[in-house]
Amino acid sequence: MKLAANLRAVVLLCPLLFLAACRQEVPAKPEVPRPVRSVLAESSQVGAVLTLPGEIRPRVETRYGFRVGGKISQRLVSIGDRVKPGAVLARLDPQDIAPAIAAQTAQVQAATTELTLAGAELARQKELRTRNYISEAQLERYQAAFDGAGSRLKAAQAQLDSARNAALFQELKVDVSGVVTAIEAEAGQVVAAGQPVIRVANSGEKEVLVNLPEAQVAMVKSVRMWQVTISALADHRVDAQLRELSPVADPASRTYPMRLSLTGDTHGVELGMTAVVSALQQRNSAFILPVSVLWSQDGKPRVWIVDPKTSRVRGVTVKTGGLSDDSVHIVEGLQTGDRVVTAGASLLSEGQQVRLLEGAR
């Protein structure tokens, strides 16, 4: 009986001993520091750079049209031709104006004859008045007829001069030196007075046309110096100044047309070339770091800073001041000497221990 009781006690004690053994704490694995790349934050003087595409345009571009309507008989220039003042661009068919000149010449002759007859009649009536054969009122009527004939002659002569001027206007001439940039009407086409026929760009000042996004309008107004880079001329750079900024946005693109006058060497710069316009604002202090340092939390940009004593990271909210190439400008949130994680930021957690890879700056 005593042996059976002892066996029963042993059986009851085994589970308790097993549970006690399970309750013993398993030793925690040591934390393995995560390797990261980092860089020391150093302040630099930078400016906010605005870069926009543009196109070389003439300062003045004139659309020439005939002063009178008619049928174009000749077009004497082509696109790209250089012209000098007085050069004939196109001509109208003279057959349309010849009948008008003949008609006005006949009107002048008829008015001249009428004036001659009125003058002779007035002279006779004056002779009769001296003899008191007619009244003063009758003489005044003849005088009025003579004056009216003179006025009609002047009107006819003016119409004849106008017809002759129209004959001179059959030739479309350029006023200044320039280059033909567009043909808007061809020979054989009937055009109205003032309708654009040929477009000529003046050979004077060249400028850059830029379509400015509405978000950059306020920034552009504070810019003093511009630089224009022309890729077709081996990245030739020319200084420029703001000449005109439209106060009204284009209804289609919602951009504001801006024109910059080129003030530097424009040798070799041709109309229509593409250009890149850059503006540098006032320089401010900022930390220029790789874009890979950024990560986001609650929609705010943050970076990881490594504690030099514990080698643990902590997240810091920062304020950015723009991008340039593959770098970001951080204007708030960092101090000179902070070690910032540049690779592996998305894999870290607050307070995690890290190991700096060799070559960290």
Secondary structure, DSSP 8 states (H G I E B T S, - for coil): -HHHHHHHHHHHHHHHHHHHHHTS---------EEEEEEE--EEEEEEEEEEEEEEEES-EEEE--SS-EEEEEE---TT-EE-TT-EEEEE-GGGTHHHHHHHHHHHHHHHHHHHHHHHHHHHHHHHHHTTSS-HHHHHHHHHHHHHHHHHHHHHHHHHHHHHHHHHTTEEE-SS-EEEEEE---TT-EE-TT---EEEEESS-EEEEEEEEGGGHHHHHT---EEEEEGGGTSEEEEEEEEEE-SS--TTT-EEEEEEEE-S--TT--TT-EEEEEEEEEEEEEEEEEGGG-EEETTEEEEEEE-TTT-BEEEEE-EEEEEETTEEEEEES--TT-EEEEESGGG--TT-BEEE-TT--
